[in-house]
Amino acid sequence: MKDNHIFPFLWMRGEDENIIRTEIEKINEAGIKSVCLEARPHPEYAGDKWWHDVDIVIDEAKKRDMTIWILDDAHFPTGMANDGMKNQPEKCRRYLFTQFVDVAGPLPQGQVDVELLTTRQFTWQDFGKQFSEPIYDETKLISVTAYKVNKDDELTGEYIDLTDKVKDGYLTADFPAGVWRVFVTFSTTKIGPKLDYINYIEDGSVQVLIDEVYEKHYARYKDLFGTVIAGFFSDEPGFYNSEGYGGMKIGDHSTLPWGQELEGLLKEELGDDFGLKLPLLFAKDSKDEYRSLRVSYMNMVSKLYSKNFSCKLGDWCQAHGVQYIGHIVEDYNNHMRLGAGVGHYFRAMKGQAMAGIDNIGYQLMPGNDMVCRHTGFSDIIPDLFHYQVGKLGASDAAIDPAKNGRLMCETFGAYGWRLGVRDMKWIVDYQVAQGVNYFVPHAFSMAEYPDNDCPPHFYARGNNPQFKYFCHLMKYTDRLCNLFSNGQNVPQVAVLYEAESDWAGNTMFGHEIGRELLTHQLDFEFIPADVFVNKDYYGCKVEEGNLIVNNRKMKALIVPECEYISKTAASFIVENPQLKVFFVNSRPLGIAENDDVALLEKVLMSGEVFELSALSAELTKAGIKDDLVLSEANNNLRQYHYKKDGRDIYLLVNASVSDTIEGDIVLPQAEGYGCYDAMKDVVTRLETADGKMKLKLRPYDSIIVFTNPDNCVEPEAEKTVNTVMALDTFDVQLNQIACDTPRYEKAFKLQPISNVYRDFSGELVYTTEFDVDSIPSKVTFFAEHVYECMTVELNGNECGYRITPPYEVDITKNIVQGTNKLTVRVSTTALRDANTKPGIFGKERSIIEPTGMFGEVQVRF
């Protein structure tokens, strides 16, 4: 089966056949040879209408040698099993919860309504909220424990088992002197979110999803599995044991994932009286016993998710000749927490054929990696998305042999109509520079324009003015993805994944270290402690002070500042004294599992400690740097080093949208160097002097430098501008979206069209004439401001296009002596027009960029 690197979401809504066929044709026109069928809006997933529509897609895919992926549920997040849980309600998800009352003793024969405390408490804060309706009625009392409480509202560690004092739903007991907190701990199918979803940590429950979705598709299309049908896509599965997407850290008072297998594991580790200690999952005790319990619990649930959900689906797909992919919710550090998360990113990716991440709704914002995005839906902290999410996915792709270096990213979704091809190109460059080599653009929608559900939509029934430029972008993206596949990235250091430290206490987040390293051109891998346990699988070893994982050699291990380090990581550090270890800001205070003082003492004698702000400088002093080096580190430069087919390949990206990066680049030794322009698909021989090249990256620029190139074209001799002809007046034709009658402006003095026609979106056709007495050796057309894609024609011939600044196109080959007719076609985003047709969400509340061409506009000789 062909390995296609781009497979956008196609929203299936039950449209007419001709609309579906046209959309597939347009996807193919963009150079895209695969598509992922998004089920969310469809009225009859895995029913007759669904099969009818999928049959049409398959027919069109066969004609065009395309493949399809299938979203593996009727609605995201994956787990509702196409409402199949209602047919097997006994397999629904279960939660662990505890509720309590306080008692001031001494109190003889005090009573607690235990049955009442196993029901949901309704408060004034719950007015107007909708709660999940249970589909199965089961509540099991696990324990009733009275813990003594101190003045800091902590449990002292002194407790009384009162479980056997419960009769007919009531506890009757004598309470000694002091303040006691009586915890009623129970499992339930009636309290908590998404009660009609599968239980990800229970094998039998996950089987319902397989039966209702996977098996039904296989029964109908088994002859196409592994040929036309590439596989299944899980969208944002997670525990969802708390409402919303905000990160829920273990210890927050919320329902917790629960199941029979988990209960057995806890009993095996803690003994038959394990239930008495379960309140420590919700409350702290002064003896710090809560810490080891929480680490054990998180280890168990994250491993059970891996075993019973992602690996089970991966095994099914592998046995049926297809692949299993998808992504989880990383937001708010969910990648290592509960709530919408799954407890541990790397374990969640087990079983998948690719690592997977997500980028939607201005999580990556060109030029803004600093300011919190207040979206109205949530507040987005940019550091996580700019400096950790991509590297989490890239690290899993690199270190897990099963992933073979493959990282998929769902991207562009819910940015709104404001997002145009210019910023999409920035996003693609930024993500490829972190290791993404498969993209799921979000989305092609076949609904009537404007579909207000998570735009932009790339074709929009022919109403997106930038569709032809999107086609150019997708072909560019495909070239990048192919170039940076089937080789190996070259990280400089390893960063210990912080999950266990976060479970146990406070920790520095990985994105803090990610920012420091990536802005100093130091690439890295996040390494989970699991790698140190399964050394044979990961190819993990230490040689000459370097950490080697799956053939990636990293020159040091960096440990984020944390209160507690996992026992596994601490043991590995102590057992490998030759490994260079750098602790950021301070050494840990303890072992997360709280059971090995001697090991902690050894860790405290290991490695060196550096302040975060000095980390990159200290690494450079230690000789830890890439072998392609900018003369002076630049915070805006993103650098990605890749080895493939005996060559070193370097992607250099300017992350700034305002500043130019300039300097000398020291190149590694090689027989020669090439510079690849992926937009034009041309390799130019790179001229060097004393092993250096001159680097100039303007905003939105990126270049690819590689060693030992074949079949290069010679670089053009550098030319200087001798003469400039200023142009400030054009005839303009305004082709408004969905309007058959153009507007015209004669002798239009250049200014933003939006100053004249505020709501205009579409294509602007600027025409003028200019004269030349003789044909120069080189002539270009230049426009200072274009919003935001431009095609230049001269004398009826297309000369070139630009989707990002600088807006300059070589027009030499089409110039003639005498009068020349210049045509400049400018395509806007759809935002201004779409805002005149707001849906249920209203107008997009964002900065509205100008439209058209203005500023200095010149013919340069």
Solvent accessible surface area in square Angstrom, and as a share of the most:
residue,aa,sasa,rsa
1,M,106,0.47
2,K,120,0.51
3,D,68,0.35
4,N,16,0.08
5,H,6,0.03
6,I,6,0.03
7,F,0,0.00
8,P,0,0.00
9,F,1,0.01
10,L,0,0.00
11,W,0,0.00
12,M,1,0.00
13,R,66,0.24
14,G,22,0.21
15,E,20,0.09
16,D,95,0.49
17,E,77,0.34
18,N,103,0.53
19,I,34,0.17
20,I,1,0.00
21,R,64,0.23
22,T,54,0.32
23,E,2,0.01
24,I,1,0.00
25,E,78,0.35
26,K,40,0.17
27,I,0,0.00
28,N,42,0.21
29,E,84,0.38
30,A,0,0.00
31,G,30,0.28
32,I,1,0.00
33,K,51,0.22
34,S,0,0.00
35,V,0,0.00
36,C,0,0.00
37,L,0,0.00
38,E,8,0.04
39,A,0,0.00
40,R,55,0.20
41,P,34,0.21
42,H,15,0.07
43,P,102,0.64
44,E,72,0.32
45,Y,16,0.06
46,A,15,0.12
47,G,17,0.16
48,D,116,0.60
49,K,58,0.25
50,W,0,0.00
51,W,30,0.10
52,H,88,0.39
53,D,0,0.00
54,V,0,0.00
55,D,54,0.28
56,I,9,0.05
57,V,0,0.00
58,I,9,0.05
59,D,55,0.28
60,E,6,0.03
61,A,1,0.00
62,K,111,0.47
63,K,133,0.56
64,R,55,0.20
65,D,104,0.54
66,M,5,0.02
67,T,11,0.06
68,I,0,0.00
69,W,11,0.04
70,I,0,0.00
71,L,7,0.03
72,D,0,0.00
73,D,4,0.02
74,A,20,0.16
75,H,80,0.36
76,F,60,0.25
77,P,7,0.04
78,T,1,0.01
79,G,0,0.00
80,M,33,0.15
81,A,0,0.00
82,N,33,0.17
83,D,67,0.35
84,G,1,0.01
85,M,1,0.00
86,K,116,0.49
87,N,113,0.58
88,Q,47,0.21
89,P,35,0.22
90,E,83,0.37
91,K,67,0.28
92,C,1,0.01
93,R,8,0.03
94,R,44,0.16
95,Y,3,0.01
96,L,0,0.00
97,F,23,0.10
98,T,0,0.00
99,Q,21,0.09
100,F,83,0.34
101,V,52,0.30
102,D,77,0.40
103,V,17,0.10
104,A,81,0.63
105,G,18,0.17
106,P,103,0.65
107,L,74,0.37
108,P,100,0.63
109,Q,114,0.51
110,G,7,0.06
111,Q,115,0.51
112,V,12,0.07
113,D,44,0.23
114,V,4,0.03
115,E,113,0.51
116,L,112,0.56
117,L,27,0.13
118,T,14,0.08
119,T,60,0.35
120,R,80,0.29
121,Q,130,0.58
122,F,119,0.50
123,T,52,0.30
124,W,189,0.66
125,Q,115,0.51
126,D,19,0.10
127,F,150,0.63
128,G,85,0.82
129,K,119,0.51
130,Q,173,0.77
131,F,61,0.26
132,S,32,0.20
133,E,135,0.60
134,P,57,0.36
135,I,45,0.23
136,Y,72,0.28
137,D,111,0.57
138,E,31,0.14
139,T,51,0.30
140,K,120,0.51
141,L,69,0.34
142,I,35,0.18
143,S,2,0.01
144,V,0,0.00
145,T,0,0.00
146,A,0,0.00
147,Y,4,0.01
148,K,60,0.25
149,V,18,0.10
150,N,48,0.25
151,K,191,0.81
152,D,94,0.49
153,D,89,0.46
154,E,53,0.24
155,L,1,0.00
156,T,36,0.21
157,G,15,0.14
158,E,93,0.42
159,Y,80,0.30
160,I,50,0.26
161,D,68,0.35
162,L,6,0.03
163,T,43,0.25
164,D,106,0.55
165,K,97,0.41
166,V,29,0.16
167,K,142,0.60
168,D,149,0.77
169,G,17,0.17
170,Y,96,0.37
171,L,0,0.00
172,T,45,0.26
173,A,5,0.04
174,D,88,0.46
175,F,6,0.02
176,P,60,0.38
177,A,63,0.49
178,G,26,0.25
179,V,72,0.41
180,W,4,0.01
181,R,28,0.10
182,V,0,0.00
183,F,2,0.01
184,V,0,0.00
185,T,0,0.00
186,F,0,0.00
187,S,6,0.04
188,T,0,0.00
189,T,1,0.00
190,K,67,0.28
191,I,12,0.06
192,G,9,0.09
193,P,10,0.07
194,K,56,0.24
195,L,1,0.00
196,D,43,0.23
197,Y,18,0.07
198,I,0,0.00
199,N,8,0.04
200,Y,3,0.01
201,I,1,0.00
202,E,35,0.16
203,D,66,0.34
204,G,37,0.35
205,S,4,0.02
206,V,0,0.00
207,Q,58,0.26
208,V,0,0.00
209,L,0,0.00
210,I,3,0.02
211,D,56,0.29
212,E,25,0.11
213,V,0,0.00
214,Y,0,0.00
215,E,64,0.29
216,K,82,0.35
217,H,0,0.00
218,Y,61,0.23
219,A,79,0.62
220,R,118,0.43
221,Y,13,0.05
222,K,114,0.48
223,D,126,0.65
224,L,30,0.15
225,F,19,0.08
226,G,19,0.18
227,T,80,0.46
228,V,18,0.10
229,I,0,0.00
230,A,3,0.02
231,G,0,0.00
232,F,0,0.00
233,F,0,0.00
234,S,0,0.00
235,D,9,0.05
236,E,17,0.08
237,P,1,0.01
238,G,0,0.00
239,F,6,0.02
240,Y,8,0.03
241,N,0,0.00
242,S,20,0.13
243,E,117,0.52
244,G,46,0.44
245,Y,62,0.23
246,G,41,0.40
247,G,28,0.27
248,M,9,0.04
249,K,45,0.19
250,I,7,0.04
251,G,18,0.17
252,D,66,0.34
253,H,98,0.44
254,S,19,0.12
255,T,9,0.05
256,L,1,0.00
257,P,7,0.04
258,W,3,0.01
259,G,1,0.01
260,Q,146,0.65
261,E,60,0.27
262,L,0,0.00
263,E,55,0.24
264,G,36,0.35
265,L,61,0.30
266,L,0,0.00
267,K,84,0.36
268,E,145,0.65
269,E,97,0.44
270,L,42,0.21
271,G,29,0.28
272,D,127,0.66
273,D,69,0.36
274,F,11,0.04
275,G,5,0.05
276,L,17,0.08
277,K,56,0.24
278,L,0,0.00
279,P,0,0.00
280,L,5,0.02
281,L,0,0.00
282,F,15,0.06
283,A,22,0.17
284,K,103,0.44
285,D,2,0.01
286,S,59,0.38
287,K,127,0.54
288,D,48,0.25
289,E,79,0.35
290,Y,23,0.09
291,R,12,0.04
292,S,36,0.23
293,L,8,0.04
294,R,13,0.05
295,V,1,0.01
296,S,18,0.12
297,Y,0,0.00
298,M,0,0.00
299,N,33,0.17
300,M,21,0.09
301,V,0,0.00
302,S,1,0.01
303,K,107,0.45
304,L,5,0.03
305,Y,3,0.01
306,S,10,0.06
307,K,112,0.47
308,N,4,0.02
309,F,0,0.00
310,S,1,0.00
311,C,38,0.23
312,K,47,0.20
313,L,0,0.00
314,G,8,0.08
315,D,91,0.47
316,W,23,0.08
317,C,1,0.00
318,Q,144,0.64
319,A,84,0.65
320,H,43,0.19
321,G,47,0.45
322,V,8,0.05
323,Q,46,0.20
324,Y,3,0.01
325,I,0,0.00
326,G,0,0.00
327,H,1,0.00
328,I,1,0.00
329,V,6,0.03
330,E,1,0.01
331,D,26,0.13
332,Y,64,0.24
333,N,16,0.08
334,N,0,0.00
335,H,0,0.00
336,M,0,0.00
337,R,34,0.12
338,L,0,0.00
339,G,0,0.00
340,A,0,0.00
341,G,0,0.00
342,V,1,0.01
343,G,0,0.00
344,H,0,0.00
345,Y,0,0.00
346,F,8,0.03
347,R,14,0.05
348,A,2,0.01
349,M,0,0.00
350,K,50,0.21
351,G,33,0.32
352,Q,7,0.03
353,A,20,0.16
354,M,2,0.01
355,A,0,0.00
356,G,0,0.00
357,I,2,0.01
358,D,10,0.05
359,N,3,0.02
360,I,50,0.25
361,G,15,0.15
362,Y,33,0.12
363,Q,7,0.03
364,L,7,0.03
365,M,37,0.16
366,P,21,0.13
367,G,45,0.44
368,N,35,0.18
369,D,29,0.15
370,M,148,0.66
371,V,94,0.54
372,C,34,0.20
373,R,18,0.07
374,H,137,0.61
375,T,66,0.38
376,G,85,0.81
377,F,164,0.68
378,S,27,0.18
379,D,68,0.35
380,I,16,0.08
381,I,86,0.44
382,P,2,0.01
383,D,30,0.15
384,L,6,0.03
385,F,13,0.05
386,H,2,0.01
387,Y,0,0.00
388,Q,0,0.00
389,V,4,0.02
390,G,5,0.05
391,K,1,0.01
392,L,0,0.00
393,G,0,0.00
394,A,9,0.07
395,S,0,0.00
396,D,5,0.03
397,A,3,0.02
398,A,3,0.02
399,I,1,0.01
400,D,3,0.01
401,P,55,0.34
402,A,67,0.52
403,K,1,0.00
404,N,99,0.51
405,G,19,0.18
406,R,38,0.14
407,L,0,0.00
408,M,0,0.00
409,C,0,0.00
410,E,8,0.04
411,T,0,0.00
412,F,1,0.00
413,G,0,0.00
414,A,40,0.31
415,Y,4,0.02
416,G,8,0.08
417,W,8,0.03
418,R,44,0.16
419,L,7,0.04
420,G,3,0.03
421,V,2,0.01
422,R,21,0.08
423,D,15,0.08
424,M,5,0.02
425,K,14,0.06
426,W,6,0.02
427,I,0,0.00
428,V,1,0.00
429,D,2,0.01
430,Y,2,0.01
431,Q,8,0.03
432,V,0,0.00
433,A,7,0.06
434,Q,10,0.05
435,G,8,0.08
436,V,1,0.01
437,N,5,0.02
438,Y,2,0.01
439,F,1,0.00
440,V,0,0.00
441,P,1,0.00
442,H,15,0.07
443,A,0,0.00
444,F,0,0.00
445,S,1,0.01
446,M,0,0.00
447,A,22,0.17
448,E,122,0.55
449,Y,29,0.11
450,P,20,0.13
451,D,18,0.09
452,N,42,0.21
453,D,33,0.17
454,C,42,0.25
455,P,13,0.08
456,P,2,0.01
457,H,1,0.00
458,F,1,0.00
459,Y,31,0.12
460,A,4,0.03
461,R,74,0.27
462,G,47,0.45
463,N,26,0.14
464,N,21,0.11
465,P,25,0.16
466,Q,5,0.02
467,F,19,0.08
468,K,86,0.36
469,Y,0,0.00
470,F,3,0.01
471,C,9,0.06
472,H,56,0.25
473,L,0,0.00
474,M,2,0.01
475,K,78,0.33
476,Y,9,0.03
477,T,0,0.00
478,D,45,0.23
479,R,72,0.26
480,L,0,0.00
481,C,0,0.00
482,N,69,0.36
483,L,40,0.20
484,F,3,0.01
485,S,5,0.03
486,N,118,0.61
487,G,27,0.26
488,Q,55,0.24
489,N,10,0.05
490,V,32,0.19
491,P,4,0.02
492,Q,4,0.02
493,V,0,0.00
494,A,0,0.00
495,V,0,0.00
496,L,9,0.04
497,Y,3,0.01
498,E,3,0.01
499,A,0,0.00
500,E,11,0.05
501,S,7,0.04
502,D,1,0.01
503,W,6,0.02
504,A,4,0.03
505,G,15,0.15
506,N,102,0.52
507,T,23,0.13
508,M,15,0.07
509,F,52,0.21
510,G,0,0.00
511,H,19,0.09
512,E,62,0.28
513,I,0,0.00
514,G,0,0.00
515,R,67,0.24
516,E,22,0.10
517,L,0,0.00
518,L,14,0.07
519,T,11,0.06
520,H,65,0.29
521,Q,22,0.10
522,L,4,0.02
523,D,10,0.05
524,F,0,0.00
525,E,0,0.00
526,F,0,0.00
527,I,0,0.00
528,P,1,0.01
529,A,3,0.03
530,D,24,0.12
531,V,0,0.00
532,F,10,0.04
533,V,96,0.55
534,N,74,0.38
535,K,78,0.33
536,D,143,0.74
537,Y,98,0.37
538,Y,10,0.04
539,G,33,0.32
540,C,10,0.06
541,K,102,0.43
542,V,19,0.11
543,E,82,0.37
544,E,160,0.72
545,G,4,0.04
546,N,18,0.09
547,L,0,0.00
548,I,20,0.10
549,V,0,0.00
550,N,28,0.14
551,N,111,0.57
552,R,18,0.07
553,K,108,0.46
554,M,0,0.00
555,K,55,0.23
556,A,0,0.00
557,L,0,0.00
558,I,0,0.00
559,V,1,0.01
560,P,4,0.03
561,E,61,0.27
562,C,10,0.06
563,E,50,0.23
564,Y,31,0.12
565,I,0,0.00
566,S,6,0.04
567,K,73,0.31
568,T,44,0.25
569,A,0,0.00
570,A,0,0.00
571,S,28,0.18
572,F,6,0.03
573,I,4,0.02
574,V,41,0.24
575,E,114,0.51
576,N,22,0.11
577,P,116,0.73
578,Q,96,0.42
579,L,9,0.04
580,K,86,0.36
581,V,7,0.04
582,F,8,0.03
583,F,1,0.00
584,V,0,0.00
585,N,43,0.22
586,S,45,0.29
587,R,69,0.25
588,P,2,0.01
589,L,127,0.63
590,G,7,0.06
591,I,6,0.03
592,A,0,0.00
593,E,41,0.18
594,N,61,0.32
595,D,90,0.47
596,D,41,0.21
597,V,110,0.63
598,A,60,0.46
599,L,18,0.09
600,L,27,0.13
601,E,100,0.45
602,K,110,0.47
603,V,0,0.00
604,L,75,0.37
605,M,167,0.75
606,S,22,0.14
607,G,34,0.33
608,E,95,0.43
609,V,54,0.31
610,F,37,0.15
611,E,105,0.47
612,L,38,0.19
613,S,98,0.64
614,A,37,0.28
615,L,0,0.00
616,S,2,0.01
617,A,58,0.45
618,E,41,0.19
619,L,0,0.00
620,T,67,0.39
621,K,158,0.67
622,A,55,0.43
623,G,48,0.46
624,I,4,0.02
625,K,97,0.41
626,D,13,0.07
627,D,70,0.36
628,L,1,0.01
629,V,48,0.28
630,L,10,0.05
631,S,75,0.48
632,E,139,0.62
633,A,60,0.46
634,N,38,0.20
635,N,94,0.48
636,N,41,0.21
637,L,0,0.00
638,R,13,0.05
639,Q,14,0.06
640,Y,12,0.04
641,H,3,0.01
642,Y,10,0.04
643,K,97,0.41
644,K,37,0.16
645,D,118,0.61
646,G,76,0.73
647,R,57,0.21
648,D,24,0.12
649,I,6,0.03
650,Y,1,0.00
651,L,1,0.00
652,L,0,0.00
653,V,3,0.01
654,N,0,0.00
655,A,10,0.08
656,S,10,0.07
657,V,55,0.32
658,S,87,0.56
659,D,76,0.39
660,T,56,0.32
661,I,0,0.00
662,E,116,0.52
663,G,22,0.21
664,D,38,0.19
665,I,0,0.00
666,V,64,0.37
667,L,12,0.06
668,P,17,0.11
669,Q,184,0.82
670,A,37,0.29
671,E,173,0.78
672,G,22,0.21
673,Y,23,0.09
674,G,0,0.00
675,C,32,0.19
676,Y,27,0.10
677,D,58,0.30
678,A,5,0.04
679,M,39,0.18
680,K,146,0.62
681,D,80,0.41
682,V,58,0.33
683,V,33,0.19
684,T,36,0.21
685,R,94,0.34
686,L,30,0.15
687,E,113,0.50
688,T,58,0.33
689,A,70,0.54
690,D,144,0.75
691,G,35,0.34
692,K,84,0.36
693,M,9,0.04
694,K,168,0.71
695,L,6,0.03
696,K,123,0.52
697,L,1,0.00
698,R,98,0.36
699,P,26,0.16
700,Y,21,0.08
701,D,23,0.12
702,S,24,0.15
703,I,36,0.18
704,I,4,0.02
705,V,1,0.01
706,F,20,0.08
707,T,5,0.03
708,N,55,0.28
709,P,28,0.18
710,D,91,0.47
711,N,148,0.76
712,C,38,0.23
713,V,77,0.44
714,E,112,0.50
715,P,39,0.25
716,E,126,0.57
717,A,79,0.61
718,E,171,0.77
719,K,104,0.44
720,T,107,0.62
721,V,81,0.47
722,N,130,0.67
723,T,78,0.45
724,V,67,0.38
725,M,55,0.25
726,A,81,0.63
727,L,18,0.09
728,D,80,0.41
729,T,45,0.26
730,F,2,0.01
731,D,55,0.28
732,V,3,0.02
733,Q,54,0.24
734,L,1,0.01
735,N,40,0.20
736,Q,38,0.17
737,I,15,0.08
738,A,84,0.65
739,C,62,0.37
740,D,147,0.76
741,T,98,0.57
742,P,44,0.27
743,R,114,0.42
744,Y,129,0.49
745,E,43,0.19
746,K,150,0.64
747,A,68,0.53
748,F,15,0.06
749,K,128,0.54
750,L,30,0.15
751,Q,69,0.31
752,P,22,0.14
753,I,0,0.00
754,S,13,0.08
755,N,104,0.53
756,V,68,0.39
757,Y,50,0.19
758,R,173,0.63
759,D,61,0.31
760,F,2,0.01
761,S,0,0.00
762,G,3,0.02
763,E,39,0.17
764,L,0,0.00
765,V,13,0.07
766,Y,0,0.00
767,T,35,0.21
768,T,28,0.16
769,E,109,0.49
770,F,11,0.05
771,D,86,0.45
772,V,11,0.07
773,D,128,0.66
774,S,78,0.50
775,I,98,0.50
776,P,33,0.21
777,S,93,0.60
778,K,64,0.27
779,V,1,0.00
780,T,15,0.09
781,F,0,0.00
782,F,29,0.12
783,A,1,0.00
784,E,76,0.34
785,H,65,0.29
786,V,3,0.01
787,Y,50,0.19
788,E,3,0.01
789,C,0,0.00
790,M,0,0.00
791,T,6,0.03
792,V,0,0.00
793,E,34,0.15
794,L,0,0.00
795,N,49,0.25
796,G,72,0.69
797,N,75,0.39
798,E,105,0.47
799,C,19,0.11
800,G,18,0.17
801,Y,51,0.19
802,R,65,0.24
803,I,5,0.03
804,T,6,0.04
805,P,38,0.24
806,P,26,0.16
807,Y,6,0.02
808,E,53,0.24
809,V,11,0.06
810,D,60,0.31
811,I,0,0.00
812,T,33,0.19
813,K,159,0.67
814,N,22,0.11
815,I,10,0.05
816,V,67,0.39
817,Q,123,0.54
818,G,29,0.28
819,T,76,0.44
820,N,0,0.00
821,K,105,0.45
822,L,0,0.00
823,T,13,0.08
824,V,0,0.00
825,R,69,0.25
826,V,0,0.00
827,S,1,0.01
828,T,2,0.01
829,T,26,0.15
830,A,2,0.02
831,L,4,0.02
832,R,30,0.11
833,D,6,0.03
834,A,5,0.04
835,N,17,0.09
836,T,66,0.38
837,K,86,0.36
838,P,65,0.41
839,G,32,0.30
840,I,161,0.82
841,F,148,0.62
842,G,33,0.32
843,K,120,0.51
844,E,44,0.20
845,R,239,0.87
846,S,43,0.28
847,I,120,0.61
848,I,74,0.38
849,E,46,0.20
850,P,42,0.27
851,T,8,0.05
852,G,0,0.00
853,M,0,0.00
854,F,31,0.13
855,G,42,0.41
856,E,99,0.44
857,V,4,0.02
858,Q,22,0.10
859,V,0,0.00
860,R,53,0.20
861,F,38,0.16
